[in-house]
């Protein structure tokens, strides 16, 4: 079991000082703590839910419409390192054949990367 202490964003939309207990990537409990029970580092740590990027054309210098499969993996990793737990890559307005190729690439990557939740076509 993993424990994470800090300022926890709760369901009321406020931060509380506390500790999360995590098992197999699932939060199993949230325990409120006194501020004095946390180290200075823990007091400054913000613990928030994973973020969802519902419209992104790329990241880390890579364009979804022009990148290779490896570069698409780089985009996913970049987003993950920055707190994004789910993405929905977006295309530009392009010809049908181009869009089909992009969709196939994203779908293939999504088989390996659960972070990809779909694709947004412009």
DRENPA-3360 file (N, C-alpha, C; in nm, 2 decimals, always signed):
BEGIN
1 = XXXXXXXX = +0.08/-0.12/+0.00/+0.00/+0.00/+0.00/+0.09/+0.12/+0.00 ~ +0.05/+0.22/-0.08/+0.12/+0.35/-0.09/+0.05/+0.46/-0.01 ~ +0.12/+0.54/+0.05/+0.06/+0.66/+0.13/+0.11/+0.79/+0.07 ~ +0.03/+0.88/+0.05/+0.07/+1.01/+0.00/+0.01/+1.12/+0.10 ~ +0.09/+1.20/+0.15/+0.05/+1.31/+0.24/+0.06/+1.44/+0.17 ~ -0.03/+1.53/+0.20/-0.02/+1.67/+0.15/-0.15/+1.74/+0.16 ~ -0.17/+1.85/+0.08/-0.29/+1.92/+0.08/-0.38/+1.85/-0.03 ~ -0.48/+1.78/+0.02/-0.56/+1.70/-0.07/-0.69/+1.77/-0.11;
9 = XXXXXXXX = -0.71/+1.78/-0.24/-0.83/+1.84/-0.30/-0.94/+1.75/-0.28 ~ -1.04/+1.79/-0.20/-1.15/+1.70/-0.17/-1.28/+1.72/-0.25 ~ -1.38/+1.65/-0.23/-1.50/+1.66/-0.31/-1.58/+1.79/-0.28 ~ -1.55/+1.86/-0.18/-1.61/+1.99/-0.16/-1.54/+2.10/-0.24 ~ -1.43/+2.07/-0.31/-1.36/+2.17/-0.39/-1.26/+2.25/-0.30 ~ -1.23/+2.19/-0.19/-1.13/+2.26/-0.10/-1.02/+2.16/-0.07 ~ -0.91/+2.22/-0.02/-0.79/+2.15/+0.02/-0.80/+2.12/+0.17 ~ -0.77/+1.99/+0.20/-0.75/+1.95/+0.35/-0.61/+1.90/+0.36;
17 = XXXXXXXX = -0.56/+1.91/+0.48/-0.43/+1.84/+0.51/-0.47/+1.70/+0.54 ~ -0.40/+1.60/+0.47/-0.44/+1.46/+0.49/-0.34/+1.37/+0.43 ~ -0.39/+1.24/+0.42/-0.31/+1.13/+0.37/-0.41/+1.05/+0.28 ~ -0.36/+1.01/+0.16/-0.43/+0.92/+0.08/-0.37/+0.78/+0.10 ~ -0.45/+0.68/+0.10/-0.40/+0.54/+0.10/-0.43/+0.48/-0.04 ~ -0.33/+0.44/-0.11/-0.35/+0.39/-0.25/-0.31/+0.24/-0.26 ~ -0.39/+0.16/-0.32/-0.36/+0.02/-0.34/-0.40/-0.01/-0.48 ~ -0.30/-0.06/-0.56/-0.32/-0.10/-0.70/-0.38/+0.01/-0.78;
25 = XXXXXXXX = -0.32/+0.13/-0.76/-0.36/+0.25/-0.83/-0.50/+0.30/-0.80 ~ -0.56/+0.26/-0.69/-0.69/+0.30/-0.65/-0.68/+0.37/-0.51 ~ -0.75/+0.48/-0.49/-0.75/+0.54/-0.36/-0.85/+0.46/-0.28 ~ -0.80/+0.41/-0.17/-0.89/+0.33/-0.08/-0.93/+0.41/+0.04 ~ -0.86/+0.51/+0.08/-0.91/+0.60/+0.19/-0.84/+0.73/+0.18 ~ -0.91/+0.83/+0.24/-0.86/+0.97/+0.26/-0.88/+1.00/+0.40 ~ -0.76/+1.03/+0.47/-0.77/+1.06/+0.61/-0.72/+1.20/+0.63 ~ -0.81/+1.28/+0.70/-0.77/+1.41/+0.74/-0.67/+1.41/+0.85;
33 = XXXXXXXX = -0.57/+1.50/+0.84/-0.46/+1.51/+0.94/-0.45/+1.65/+0.99 ~ -0.39/+1.67/+1.11/-0.36/+1.80/+1.15/-0.23/+1.85/+1.07 ~ -0.23/+1.98/+1.05/-0.12/+2.03/+0.97/+0.02/+2.00/+1.03 ~ +0.02/+1.99/+1.16/+0.15/+1.96/+1.23/+0.19/+1.82/+1.21 ~ +0.11/+1.73/+1.16/+0.14/+1.59/+1.13/+0.22/+1.57/+1.00 ~ +0.23/+1.68/+0.93/+0.30/+1.68/+0.80/+0.43/+1.75/+0.80 ~ +0.53/+1.70/+0.72/+0.66/+1.77/+0.71/+0.63/+1.90/+0.62 ~ +0.74/+1.99/+0.62/+0.72/+2.11/+0.54/+0.70/+2.08/+0.39;
41 = XXXXXXXX = +0.77/+1.97/+0.34/+0.75/+1.93/+0.20/+0.61/+1.89/+0.18 ~ +0.55/+1.80/+0.27/+0.42/+1.75/+0.26/+0.31/+1.87/+0.27 ~ +0.34/+1.96/+0.35/+0.25/+2.08/+0.37/+0.24/+2.16/+0.24 ~ +0.34/+2.16/+0.16/+0.34/+2.24/+0.03/+0.29/+2.15/-0.09 ~ +0.28/+2.02/-0.07/+0.24/+1.93/-0.18/+0.09/+1.94/-0.20 ~ +0.05/+1.97/-0.33/-0.09/+1.96/-0.36/-0.12/+1.83/-0.43 ~ -0.23/+1.76/-0.38/-0.27/+1.63/-0.43/-0.40/+1.65/-0.50 ~ -0.41/+1.64/-0.63/-0.53/+1.66/-0.70/-0.56/+1.54/-0.79;
49 = XXXXXXXX = -0.69/+1.53/-0.84/-0.72/+1.42/-0.93/-0.64/+1.44/-1.06 ~ -0.63/+1.33/-1.13/-0.57/+1.33/-1.26/-0.65/+1.42/-1.35 ~ -0.58/+1.49/-1.44/-0.64/+1.58/-1.53/-0.67/+1.51/-1.67 ~ -0.78/+1.56/-1.74/-0.81/+1.50/-1.87/-0.80/+1.61/-1.97 ~ -0.72/+1.59/-2.07/-0.70/+1.68/-2.18/-0.79/+1.64/-2.30 ~ -0.90/+1.71/-2.31/-1.01/+1.66/-2.41/-0.99/+1.72/-2.55 ~ -0.89/+1.81/-2.57/-0.86/+1.86/-2.70/-0.72/+1.91/-2.71 ~ -0.64/+1.82/-2.76/-0.49/+1.86/-2.78/-0.44/+1.81/-2.91;
57 = XXXXXXXX = -0.37/+1.91/-2.98/-0.32/+1.88/-3.11/-0.17/+1.82/-3.11 ~ -0.12/+1.82/-2.99/+0.02/+1.76/-2.97/+0.08/+1.82/-2.85 ~ +0.21/+1.78/-2.83/+0.28/+1.82/-2.71/+0.43/+1.78/-2.74 ~ +0.52/+1.84/-2.66/+0.66/+1.81/-2.66/+0.72/+1.83/-2.80 ~ +0.66/+1.93/-2.87/+0.71/+1.96/-3.01/+0.66/+1.86/-3.11 ~ +0.56/+1.78/-3.08/+0.51/+1.68/-3.18/+0.37/+1.71/-3.21 ~ +0.33/+1.70/-3.34/+0.20/+1.73/-3.39/+0.13/+1.60/-3.42 ~ +0.01/+1.58/-3.36/-0.07/+1.45/-3.37/-0.09/+1.42/-3.52;
65 = XXXXXXXX = -0.11/+1.51/-3.60/-0.14/+1.49/-3.74/-0.01/+1.44/-3.82 ~ +0.10/+1.48/-3.78/+0.22/+1.45/-3.85/+0.32/+1.36/-3.78 ~ +0.29/+1.32/-3.66/+0.39/+1.24/-3.59/+0.39/+1.09/-3.62 ~ +0.50/+1.03/-3.59/+0.51/+0.88/-3.60/+0.45/+0.82/-3.48 ~ +0.44/+0.69/-3.48/+0.39/+0.61/-3.36/+0.47/+0.64/-3.24 ~ +0.61/+0.63/-3.26/+0.70/+0.66/-3.15/+0.68/+0.80/-3.09 ~ +0.66/+0.90/-3.18/+0.64/+1.04/-3.14/+0.50/+1.05/-3.07 ~ +0.40/+0.98/-3.11/+0.27/+0.98/-3.04/+0.29/+0.92/-2.90;
73 = XXXXXXXX = +0.37/+0.82/-2.88/+0.41/+0.77/-2.75/+0.48/+0.88/-2.67 ~ +0.56/+0.96/-2.73/+0.63/+1.07/-2.66/+0.53/+1.17/-2.61 ~ +0.43/+1.20/-2.69/+0.32/+1.29/-2.65/+0.25/+1.24/-2.53 ~ +0.21/+1.11/-2.53/+0.14/+1.05/-2.42/+0.23/+1.06/-2.29 ~ +0.35/+1.03/-2.30/+0.44/+1.03/-2.19/+0.46/+1.17/-2.13 ~ +0.47/+1.27/-2.22/+0.48/+1.41/-2.18/+0.36/+1.45/-2.10 ~ +0.24/+1.42/-2.16/+0.12/+1.46/-2.09/+0.11/+1.39/-1.95 ~ +0.15/+1.26/-1.94/+0.14/+1.19/-1.82/+0.24/+1.25/-1.71;
81 = XXXXXXXX = +0.36/+1.29/-1.75/+0.45/+1.36/-1.66/+0.40/+1.49/-1.61 ~ +0.30/+1.55/-1.67/+0.25/+1.68/-1.63/+0.11/+1.67/-1.57 ~ +0.07/+1.55/-1.52/-0.05/+1.53/-1.45/-0.18/+1.50/-1.53 ~ -0.16/+1.48/-1.66/-0.27/+1.44/-1.75/-0.28/+1.29/-1.75 ~ -0.40/+1.24/-1.71/-0.41/+1.09/-1.70/-0.49/+1.04/-1.82 ~ -0.56/+1.12/-1.89/-0.64/+1.08/-2.01/-0.63/+1.19/-2.12 ~ -0.62/+1.14/-2.24/-0.61/+1.24/-2.35/-0.71/+1.20/-2.46 ~ -0.75/+1.30/-2.54/-0.83/+1.29/-2.66/-0.76/+1.37/-2.77;
89 = XXXXXXXX = -0.66/+1.31/-2.84/-0.59/+1.38/-2.94/-0.69/+1.44/-3.05 ~ -0.66/+1.56/-3.10/-0.74/+1.63/-3.20/-0.66/+1.64/-3.33 ~ -0.74/+1.63/-3.44/-0.68/+1.65/-3.57/-0.70/+1.79/-3.61 ~ -0.64/+1.82/-3.72/-0.67/+1.95/-3.79/-0.78/+1.91/-3.90 ~ -0.83/+2.01/-3.97/-0.92/+1.98/-4.08/-0.84/+1.94/-4.20 ~ -0.85/+1.81/-4.23/-0.77/+1.75/-4.34/-0.86/+1.67/-4.43 ~ -0.80/+1.62/-4.54/-0.86/+1.53/-4.63/-0.90/+1.40/-4.56 ~ -1.00/+1.33/-4.61/-1.05/+1.21/-4.55/-0.95/+1.10/-4.54;
97 = XXXXXXXX = -0.87/+1.08/-4.64/-0.76/+0.98/-4.63/-0.66/+1.01/-4.53 ~ -0.62/+1.14/-4.51/-0.53/+1.18/-4.41/-0.59/+1.15/-4.27 ~ -0.72/+1.18/-4.25/-0.78/+1.16/-4.12/-0.79/+1.01/-4.09 ~ -0.82/+0.93/-4.19/-0.83/+0.78/-4.17/-0.69/+0.73/-4.12 ~ -0.58/+0.78/-4.18/-0.45/+0.73/-4.14/-0.42/+0.78/-4.00 ~ -0.46/+0.90/-3.96/-0.43/+0.95/-3.83/-0.52/+0.86/-3.73 ~ -0.64/+0.84/-3.76/-0.73/+0.76/-3.67/-0.67/+0.62/-3.65 ~ -0.62/+0.56/-3.76/-0.56/+0.42/-3.74/-0.44/+0.43/-3.65;
105 = XXXXXXXX = -0.36/+0.53/-3.66/-0.24/+0.54/-3.58/-0.28/+0.56/-3.43 ~ -0.37/+0.65/-3.41/-0.42/+0.68/-3.27/-0.48/+0.55/-3.21 ~ -0.56/+0.48/-3.29/-0.63/+0.36/-3.24/-0.53/+0.25/-3.21 ~ -0.43/+0.24/-3.29/-0.32/+0.14/-3.26/-0.25/+0.17/-3.14 ~ -0.22/+0.30/-3.12/-0.15/+0.34/-3.00/-0.24/+0.32/-2.87 ~ -0.36/+0.35/-2.89/-0.46/+0.34/-2.78/-0.47/+0.19/-2.73 ~ -0.44/+0.10/-2.81/-0.44/-0.04/-2.77/-0.33/-0.07/-2.66 ~ -0.23/+0.01/-2.67/-0.12/+0.00/-2.57/-0.12/+0.10/-2.46;
113 = XXXXXXXX = -0.19/+0.21/-2.49/-0.19/+0.32/-2.39/-0.33/+0.36/-2.35 ~ -0.36/+0.32/-2.23/-0.50/+0.34/-2.18/-0.53/+0.49/-2.16 ~ -0.43/+0.57/-2.16/-0.45/+0.72/-2.15/-0.53/+0.78/-2.27 ~ -0.52/+0.71/-2.38/-0.59/+0.76/-2.50/-0.73/+0.71/-2.49 ~ -0.83/+0.81/-2.49/-0.97/+0.78/-2.47/-1.05/+0.79/-2.60 ~ -0.99/+0.85/-2.70/-1.07/+0.87/-2.82/-0.99/+0.96/-2.91 ~ -1.06/+1.02/-3.01/-0.99/+1.11/-3.10/-1.10/+1.22/-3.14 ~ -1.05/+1.34/-3.15/-1.14/+1.45/-3.19/-1.11/+1.49/-3.33;
121 = XX = -1.21/+1.48/-3.42/-1.18/+1.52/-3.56/-1.24/+1.66/-3.59 ~ -1.16/+1.74/-3.65/-1.20/+1.88/-3.69/-1.25/+1.87/-3.83;
% end
